[in-house]
Amino acid sequence: NIDGDIVEYGSLHGGSGAILAESVNHFSPNKKVFLFDTFKGIPKSKFGLDYHWTGSFINNSYSEVSNAFNDLLNVEVIQGDINRTYNKISGKISFGYIASDTYESGILLLEFLWPKLNKGGIIAVCDYASFPNCYPLTVAVERFFKNKENDVFIFRPTRIGIFILKK
């Protein structure tokens, strides 16, 4: 019941995007779902913190993912470097899913999504606390929310991932 669209950064093969799209179509069919990915692997990090990610996840296909969603008019698949395409949405957000894995994209996306996120909305970061591969992204999340304790409810599952609800 939260106003705003759904956005996923780091769609890979579209699996989680399919779950998001089906959920939206069942519960809130007027919402748009935006799925972002390079479909060419993770770009080289400008900070060097995520050096081992460069080129990872290169085995996906824009045409396969976009074709999988071509019957859903409320889903838009956006190809390109997330660090450059992230802002192709203009409206408010009710749910943001960050699976972009790097410190650079994590900070950029949190700074973009947080003011767009409606109260009651959620940001999920799938690789939070996935050590050692997503340590830089985990640090980015911790730094971003450090002084926002009164504005958030944070749920940390027992293994990896984090859900941040905007109060």
Secondary structure, DSSP 8 states (H G I E B T S, - for coil): ---SEEEEE--TTSHHHHHHHHHHHHH-TT--EEEEE-SS-----SSSTTGGGTTTT----HHHHHHHTTT-TTEEEEES-HHHHTT---S-EEEEEE---SHHHHHHHHHHHHHHEEEEEEEEETTTT-TTTTHHHHHHHHHHHTT-GGGEEEE--SSS-EEEEE-
